[in-house]
Amino acid sequence: MSRRSPRDRFVSASELGKVVFCPKAYYLDLNRKEEQTKSSARGERMHQELAKTVKREQSLLLRFWRWLVRLCGGGQ
């Protein structure tokens, strides 16, 4: 049975990759991903608002059409 040394619980520099060798690039990459996530969420909210607006406009148009049909005698 081999004993694990205390160093085994630490991550080696090679496993950390660009965090160790280029922390600025790592954080820039994180910021870019965060901005993409925010942009995606903003786009989703805009899409939901557009869908609500279209539904509201369709509802208004349908109500106007029904009113117009009733006004003209119901198509008789």
C-alpha positions as a Markdown table, in Angstrom:
| # | Residue | x | y | z |
|---|---|---|---|---|
| 1 | Met | 0.0 | 0.0 | 0.0 |
| 2 | Ser | 1.4 | 3.3 | -0.9 |
| 3 | Arg | 0.9 | 6.3 | 1.3 |
| 4 | Arg | -0.2 | 9.6 | -0.3 |
| 5 | Ser | 2.1 | 12.5 | 0.3 |
| 6 | Pro | 0.6 | 15.8 | 1.4 |
| 7 | Arg | 1.5 | 17.2 | -2.0 |
| 8 | Asp | -1.0 | 14.9 | -3.7 |
| 9 | Arg | -3.9 | 17.0 | -2.5 |
| 10 | Phe | -2.6 | 20.1 | -4.3 |
| 11 | Val | -3.2 | 20.8 | -8.0 |
| 12 | Ser | 0.0 | 20.8 | -10.0 |
| 13 | Ala | 0.9 | 23.8 | -12.1 |
| 14 | Ser | 0.5 | 21.8 | -15.3 |
| 15 | Glu | -3.1 | 21.0 | -14.4 |
| 16 | Leu | -3.9 | 24.6 | -13.9 |
| 17 | Gly | -2.6 | 25.4 | -17.4 |
| 18 | Lys | -3.2 | 29.0 | -18.4 |
| 19 | Val | -4.2 | 30.1 | -14.9 |
| 20 | Val | -0.6 | 29.7 | -13.8 |
| 21 | Phe | 1.0 | 30.8 | -17.1 |
| 22 | Cys | -1.3 | 33.6 | -18.2 |
| 23 | Pro | -3.7 | 34.7 | -15.5 |
| 24 | Lys | -4.7 | 37.8 | -17.4 |
| 25 | Ala | -5.8 | 35.7 | -20.4 |
| 26 | Tyr | -7.7 | 33.4 | -18.1 |
| 27 | Tyr | -9.7 | 36.3 | -16.5 |
| 28 | Leu | -10.3 | 37.9 | -19.9 |
| 29 | Asp | -11.7 | 34.5 | -21.1 |
| 30 | Leu | -13.9 | 34.4 | -18.0 |
| 31 | Asn | -15.1 | 38.0 | -18.6 |
| 32 | Arg | -15.9 | 37.1 | -22.3 |
| 33 | Lys | -17.9 | 34.1 | -21.2 |
| 34 | Glu | -19.8 | 36.2 | -18.6 |
| 35 | Glu | -20.6 | 38.8 | -21.2 |
| 36 | Gln | -21.8 | 36.1 | -23.6 |
| 37 | Thr | -24.1 | 34.8 | -20.9 |
| 38 | Lys | -25.4 | 38.3 | -20.1 |
| 39 | Ser | -26.0 | 38.9 | -23.8 |
| 40 | Ser | -27.8 | 35.6 | -24.2 |
| 41 | Ala | -30.0 | 36.4 | -21.2 |
| 42 | Arg | -30.7 | 39.9 | -22.6 |
| 43 | Gly | -31.6 | 38.4 | -26.0 |
| 44 | Glu | -33.9 | 35.9 | -24.3 |
| 45 | Arg | -35.7 | 38.7 | -22.4 |
| 46 | Met | -36.0 | 40.7 | -25.6 |
| 47 | His | -37.5 | 37.7 | -27.4 |
| 48 | Gln | -40.0 | 37.2 | -24.5 |
| 49 | Glu | -41.0 | 40.9 | -24.6 |
| 50 | Leu | -41.5 | 40.7 | -28.4 |
| 51 | Ala | -43.6 | 37.5 | -28.1 |
| 52 | Lys | -45.8 | 39.3 | -25.5 |
| 53 | Thr | -46.2 | 42.4 | -27.8 |
| 54 | Val | -47.1 | 40.2 | -30.8 |
| 55 | Lys | -49.7 | 38.3 | -28.7 |
| 56 | Arg | -51.2 | 41.6 | -27.4 |
| 57 | Glu | -51.3 | 43.0 | -30.9 |
| 58 | Gln | -53.0 | 39.9 | -32.3 |
| 59 | Ser | -55.5 | 40.0 | -29.4 |
| 60 | Leu | -56.3 | 43.7 | -30.2 |
| 61 | Leu | -56.7 | 42.9 | -33.9 |
| 62 | Leu | -59.0 | 40.0 | -33.2 |
| 63 | Arg | -61.1 | 42.0 | -30.8 |
| 64 | Phe | -61.3 | 44.8 | -33.4 |
| 65 | Trp | -62.3 | 42.3 | -36.1 |
| 66 | Arg | -65.0 | 40.8 | -34.0 |
| 67 | Trp | -66.3 | 44.3 | -33.2 |
| 68 | Leu | -66.3 | 45.2 | -36.9 |
| 69 | Val | -68.2 | 42.0 | -37.8 |
| 70 | Arg | -70.8 | 42.7 | -35.1 |
| 71 | Leu | -71.2 | 46.3 | -36.3 |
| 72 | Cys | -71.8 | 45.1 | -39.9 |
| 73 | Gly | -74.5 | 42.7 | -38.9 |
| 74 | Gly | -72.6 | 39.6 | -38.2 |
| 75 | Gly | -72.1 | 38.6 | -41.9 |
| 76 | Gln | -75.9 | 38.1 | -42.5 |
